[in-house]
Amino acid sequence: MSVLGLAISITVSLLIFRYIVFETNYNKDQVNRGRIYRVSMGIKANNSEDYYAATGGLLGSELAKNYPAIETYASFKMFDGKPKIQHNTDVFLNERIFEVNPQAFKIFSFEPIEGELATALNNPGSIVLTRTLARKLFGDKRCLKEFVEINKQAYAVTAVIEDRPSNSDLQFDALVYYPPATRTDDEALQSYFDTDHYTYILQKAGSSERDITTALDNFGTNVINPLVHNAGVKFSLKFEATALSILHFSKPLLMDTPKGNANNLYILSLLAVFLLIIGIANFVNYNIVTSYKKAVSIGLQKLYGIGQGRIIRQFIGRSLLGVAVSLMIAILLTLFASHFVDALGHIRFTLGTTQTLAYAVTIILISTFIGCLGGIIPAYHMSNQSIARLLANKMTLVSHSSWSHKTILFLQLTISSGLIILTLELHRQLLFFNKQDLGFKTENLVVIDVPDGVNNSQLEVFRTNLLSHPNIKAVSLSASVPGDEPSKEIFYSKKNGKRSETVYTYIKADENYLNVLGIPITTGRNFDRVSDDNSVIVTRSFLNKYPDLDPTRIRIATDTVKPIVGVIGDFHQTSFHDPISPIIIGKLDLKKEAVSKVLIKADPGALAIIRKEAARLNFDTPLKYYFLSDYFQNQYARENRLLTLFMMCSFIAILVSCLGVFSISSIIVKGRSKELAIRSVLGGSLADNIGLIFKPFGYILLVVFLFVCPASFFLIQKWRENYAYSSNPSLLPYVYSLILIVILIFTNIFYLFYHFLKGKVSTLLKNE
């Protein structure tokens, strides 16, 4: 049992350590990671400020050209539209493709499989593929100088590189040649607002991070903002640089890559250490309990002159054997569970040779320490007993009330109860997300991503055909749906005769959008199908936030006057991480503007109809569809993964604590067996005897919850700060945790006492 408990503790520690190594090794594959910075852009207008991870295309070249601290730059431009990559008849959608300037390979290091990376993107029409995409397109054959098509434009394969590790902020499937950015003076200002580039800069050797910061401040203050003010607008831009080495744990921005949470890593690290300590303590305690069965054998060895050192070596040998078995079980469990954990955490990486060696040496050293500790403590205790006591099997037990046992029991129960509370609170928060009113309906709503090459006329025919079926209730054509990262725009308002600018959320959709989502008009009317192409509908919070605004019209960044034809209630465009923001919905002009989403309100089981109507139009690219409810819930994928992880850790902590409580309960029962036997002879009740054994646990349990409750409440409140909306505090998780821990302790005590009563009382008294 102790071997299994130790194996479980080691397994969990190894899995947690693997995840921590994965997170802390983000971007470590880059040789220049200490000199690479990603540039972000902040737009400040009036009292609002938004920061974007993406910038304009001209930024990188201007910085590298004008500031000596910046050696060169790399600009990763999002591929226009939804790229469809094709070779012969093999077509793949939504691959992660970026257009990149040739200097990118001077900054970033990638592992080549075919071709020369230094010249791979020197010419127009060049493309670099990752291993997986190359295999999809060409199988196992070499593909250098082969051709692929992206949205019907031909590209020559000039290199193939290894897939990107999942612990990297640079995630792509293909890189396409992109010429160095150049703009005329008339286009220069607008180019900085086209946030479709991720800009990276390489710090020149000998310069410092302060030089980079100074260069960006100077560029914003002396170059960009004068251009903005000369254009007659009153907002300003600010540029900041984040080192690639800390990018994963930096503050998330708009259009950013997924971020890690350093606090979660600290918590997981402590959890791994505590679980390992508990596993070691249980192993040692169990060795102490089982050592009493060898009392006569040890007494005989001492009688025949065998010294203390040899006895200790015997115990250490047996203990090391037990640890070796635990380690083998742990390695097998880790190999089995790592696939599940890797899928849960989206882990795809391999340790380097040096890291693997250090990993193995650390495991061996820790295992040796555990084995020695598990042998020395019981051996030292037994070898110090007199020969008479050993032969009579009447040794002095290690006291169950010792501080070491109390400390271990306190840690076990603290970790178990704390994890139970945190798991229940996380579950309550996710239930809150599911039950909270979003301001729109998600039931039975199907979303279709419109591929490139499909024009609006085809989509209108598609909509008409769908609506001919009674199971299809409504269809909307739009540029985005709830759950998408919202577009931002600037609008102008006047106060006291002065014009001011504010950044706001802007959605483009047709006249059916509100009907499909079930959002009622509270004031005014909906868009007219024929007219209203220049009209807008705003949310109630928009008018409340800008009370001085003309309630009938606003001005957008183009200075075009747009009449407000209706007002709707507020709704959540993004997750509950963010507060509800004021939103403007503009009428989508189907004659001029592209449609990105088709939103369909249908009865259950109508997917067959949707597929049938899509097939009738014979689109060049298969349509990708999903349910809006699932898409919106995907915003809480991290919380769901965390809940799964906490549930696993809670179960394991309870299991390990159960073994610990069993070991300490065994010592208590063994130490008080004579007293329990006498109580039984004198007619002591079962409840009194169980209460006698439970009493030491009761005091520790009281201290545990006096510590755990405020500590858990503090952690939960800090965690709730990540959300603009969260569930109200409740006592139920704390009560449920206490009940589960009490059941755990009583189950162990009852099991031991049951086996104690199976022996004859007279025999117990005689032995004592």
VENCOR-V803234 format. One line per field, one symbol per residue. psi: psi as a letter, one per 40 degrees, with the letter a starting at -180 (. if undefined). A space follows every 10 residues. Layout:
psi: ???
//
This chain:
psi: dddddddddd dddddddddd dddeeheeeh dfdeehihhi hhhhhbeihh hhdiaidedd dddddehdeh daihhhhhhh ahhhhihbeh hhifighihh idededdihi hidiihdded feiieihhii dddddddeae iieheiiihh fehiihheih iiihiefieg hidihihhih hiiiddeddd deeggeihhi ihhiheiidd dddddddddd dedddddddd eeieiiihhi hhhddeddei hhihfiiiii hddddddddd dddddddddd ddddddddde ddeedddddd dddeehiddd dddddddddd dddddddddd dddddddddd ddddefhgii iidddddddd dddddddddd dddedddddd ddeeiidddd defgihihhe eidddddddd dddddddddd dddddddddd ddddeiheei hehfhhhhhh iiehiddddd ddddddeehd ehdihihiei ihdihiiiih ihihhfehhi iihihhhhia eeddddefhi hdhaiiiidd aeeeiihiid dddddgdeih eeiihideeh hhiheihiii ihdaiediih ihihhihhhe ddiihdihhh hiiieedddd ddddddefid hihhiihddd dddeefdddd dddddddddd dddddddddd dddddddddd dfdddddddd defhiddddd dddddddddd dddddddddd ddddddddde eeidhiiiii eddddddddd dddddddddd ddddddedih ddddddd.
//
